[in-house]
């Protein structure tokens, strides 16, 4: 495990610093924002093109003098350069991230995920930012879709920026996510909505598997990368895998009564894989294994930094593949525990359809 003697403490890293979060109104960006505020930064700039979400966040955090909300797109380099002036740390969360939309709009995916990342890199170098942490996805490993291809290119740009920077001090690194439970546009909110309406719950394939992580896990990985990065690394959380059919069955069993339905009356409909979707996901490619090292809770892929630079490492990774297909999937009981821990199973009180369920919910909150 990391210890406070081996990494920069988060307070020392963030306190009094100027921080920019691209995509700062998204599920991950907004939670990075909330966590960063706990460490008394000098200023946090939320950079996104979502005017409505910025308005909502402004209302929530009204009166905080160290917050700035900036409308802008990472595609717009001139606007980005203004936003990044005097910034110390950049968390780059802006992206087009949905597989089907990237498949049908590939040029848009290139503009945001590739050219937008290039703009972030060049603006950060111009301003000599201390650290840039970019968010990537498991779709980059053996990419079979536009999202994976564009995010893989973004990863390569970030890693290469550590050579491209010359004598500038900026340190660039990436984090690679699995599926983030409960994030905007992810499957769990969709399944929940379908259950609330009595079904059917649409699932692509009963044998499809995925890596799963909570929003809290995702943000912790981002902040840890900011603490320990030396330049050019990709940080990957060790995370559980599950079968989608098991996830759906747990959600139906737990949520249907809360919406006034019997679980057996919620139908499941198989619709087949969407364009660009894989049956299984990988988080490490075969060529990355020889340059992968591990700690208790994550893998670090790097061909630039010597393992001795990380005192907390266990050893060179003992894995030959890190895939959701490997068969060590969560049981339904463990899926249920994971969902409760992530606060994804209790409905809001206004959603409950029976006094009995409301009483149970109130009892658990005491």
N, C-alpha and C positions, 0 to 999 in steps of 0.2 A: 504494500500500500504506500501511497505517497505520504510523506510526513512534512511538517512545517519547516524542518531543517533542510529539506531537499528541493523545495520549490519556493517560488515567490508567493508569500501569503496574498490572498485575494485583496485584502485591505490595502496592502502596500502597492499592489499592482494597479488598483482602481481608484483609491482615494485621491482626490484632488486632480484627477485626470480628465481630459476632454475626450469623450467617447462618441463615436458615430455608429449607428445600427442601420444598415440598409435593409429594406424589407421590415422595418421596425414595427409595423402594425400587424404583421402576420402572427400565426400561432407561436412560432419559435422566437421571432424577433421581439414580440411584445413581452414574452416571458424573460428573455435576456434583459430587456429594458427594466423589468421589475426587479430582477436579481441584482443588476448593476447598481440600481438606486440605493440598495442597502449599504453600499460601501462608500457613500459620500463622494461621488465624483464631482468635479468642478462643473461639468456640463454634460448632458446626454442629448445628442441630436438624433431624433427619430426621422429617418429619411424613407419616404414611401410615396406611392402615387395614389393611395387609398384615402381620399379626403374624408369620407364618412368615418372610417376607423380612427383617423387622427382626431376628428372632432370628439368622438366618444372618449378617447384617451385623454384629451385635454380637459374634458369635464371631470373625469375620474381623478386626475392629478392637478386640478386647479390650485393655484397658489404656490406651486413648487417653483422656485426661482431658477433652478439649474436644469430645466427641461426646455428643449426647443423642438418644435415640430416643423419639418421642412417637406413641402410637396416637391417631388422630383422622381426621376426615373434613372436607373443606372445606365440606361442607353444614352442619356444626355450627359456627355463628358463635361461640358462647360458648367452645367448646373452642379454636377457632382464635385467638381474642383472647388466651387464656392463652398459647398457643404463640408468639405474635408479640411478646410483651412484651419490650422492650429490644432488639429485632432491628434491625439496620442495613440488611440487604439480603435481599430475598425472591426466590427463584427458584420460579416457580409452574409446576410440571410436572404437577400432579394433573389428570386428565381421564378421561372415558370416550372412547376414541379409535377403536374399531373400528366400521366402517361398518354391518355387518349388525346388531350388537347395539344400536347407537343407533337403527336403523330399527325394530327390534322392541320397543325400550324407550325411546321418545322422551321420556316424562316424566322418566325417570331421567337421560337425557342433559341435559335442561334443568336439573335440580336440581344436577348436578355441574358442567357446563361453563359454565352461565350464572349461576345463583344462587351456586355455589361461588366463581366469579371475583368476583362482587360482594362476597361475604364477605371475600375476600382484600383487595380494594381498600379496603373500609371499615375493616377491622382495621389495615391498613397506614397509613391516614390517621390513625386514632385514636392510633397509636403514633409517628407521624411518622417512618416508615422512610425511609431515604435513597433507595433504588432498589428498584423491582419490575420484574422481567423475566418476562413470561408467554409460554408456548410455544403457538404456533398451528400451523396446518396448511394445505397447499395446497387442502384441501377447502373453504376459506372463499370461494374465488374462483368466482363464479357458482354458488353451492351448489345441488346437486341432491339432497341428502340431509340427514338430521337432524344428523349429525355436522358437516357443513359449516355448516349454519344456526346451530347452537348455538355453534360456535367463532367464527363471524363475529360473533355477538352479543357473545361474550367479548372479541374484538378491539376492537369498538366501545366496550365498557365501559372497557377499559384505556386506550384513546386519550382518551376523554372524561374520564377521571379526572383528567387534567392540567388540565382546566378546572374540574372539580368540587371540586378540593382547596382552592381559595381561596388563602390565604397559606402553606399548609403546604409543606414543602420536598420532599416525595416526588416522585420522577421515575418515571413509568410508561412502559414500552415493551413491544413484542412482537417475537418472532422467528417467522418462518413457515417451517415445515419442508416438505420433500418426504417421500418414503418413506425411513425410516431403516433401512438394511440391518442385519439381525440383531437388531433390537429385538424385545422380547417380543411374540409374536402376529403378527409380520410374515411375509411370504411365504417368505423364504429358509429360516428354520428349519423351516417346514412342508414345503417342497420337499425339504430335506435328509432329513427323517424319512421321507418317502415313498420317496426313492431308497434309503435304508438298508433299507427293507422290500421292495425289488424292484419298486416302483411299484404302481399307476400314479401318475404325477405329474399332479395335476389343475390345469388352467389354465382361466381363465375364457374368454379369447378370444385367439387368436394375434396379433391386431393391437393389443391393448391396450398403451398406453405409460405410463411413469411417470418422474417425477424420482427420482433416487437420491442419497442421501448416507450417509456412514458415521456411526456413533455419535460418533466423534471429531470429525468435521466439525460435527455438530449441537451438541455441547457447546462447541466453539470459537466457534461463532456466538453462543451464549447468553452466554458470557463477554465476547466482543467487544461485544455489545450493552450489557452492564453497564458496560463501559469508556467507550463513546462516546455513550450516549444522552443527549439533552437534554430529552426528554419528548414522547410522542405518536407516536413512530416505529414503523414495522414494518420489521424487518431481514430480508432474504431473501438467502440464499446463492446465488451462481451455481453451478448444479450440473448434471451431465449427465443425459441422458434415455436410456431404452432401451426396446426392445420386450420384453414378458414372455416371448415364445417364445424369443428369443435368450438371455435369462437362463436359462431352463429348460434349453435345449440345452447351454449352457456348464456348468451345474451337473451335468447327467447325465454329460457327457463327463469331467469332472474327478473327480466323486465316486463314480460307479458302480464303478470298479475298486477303490477303497479299501474298498468294502463287499462286494467279492467278486463283482460282476456285470459283464457286458459292457454297455457303453452302449446297444448296439442292442437289448438285451433289456429295457430299461426303457421301458414304454409311457407315452405321454402321452394324457391324456383331457381333452377340452374339455367344460366343464360350464356355460358361459354366465355372464354377469355376475351377481353377487349383488345382492340388493335395495339400491338406492341407489348402486351403483358406476357410475362414468363410464368411457368408453373412454379418455379422455385427461384430463390434469389441467393446470390453469393456475396460475401463481404470481403473476401480475399481472392485474388486471382493466382494461378499457379506460379507466374513469374514474380509475384510479390513475396511469396513464402520465404525465399532465401534472405530477403532483407527486411523481415518482419521480426520484431521483438515484442515481448509481452510483460505486462505487470499483472497484478492480481485481477484487475478489472478491465483491462483494455489491451489492444494490440497497437503497436506503432510501426508503421511502414516508413522506412527512410533509407535512401541510398547515399545520403549526404552527411549524416551525423553518426559518429561512432557510438556504439551502445554504452560505452563508459560515460557518456555525457548524461545518462539517465541513471542516477543511483538507485532508483526504485524498481528497476527491471528485474524480472525473475531470471530470464535467459532467452536465448533465441527461441522463437515460437515453436512449439512441438506439434503444430497442426500441419496437415498436408492439404486440407481443404476446410473452408469455413462456409458452409452452405446450409440453407434452411431445409434441404432435402435429406439431411443426414439421419433422420429418424428419431432423434432425441427430442421429441416434441413435448410441450407442456401437456400435462393431463388436464382434464376439464376442471378438476378441483383447483389446480394451480392457476389456470386461466382465470377462474372466478376470483381467486385471491389477488391476482395481478390487477384485475379490473376494479376491485374495491379499493385497493391501495391507490390507484390512479384517480379515484373518485368518478368513475365512469358508469357506475351501475345505479346510483340513486337518482331518481327524477327530481326535478325541482318541485316544490310543493304544489305549484299551480298546474303541474302536469299530472298529478295523481288523480285517479278516477274513483277512489274509494276512501272513506274515512278510516277504514281499517289500515290501509297502507300508510296514510298520513300519520296515524298513531305510531306505527312501527318506525317510520322515518324520524319522528320527533324523539322517540325513545333512544334511537341510536345516536342522536345528536347531543344527548344529555351528558 
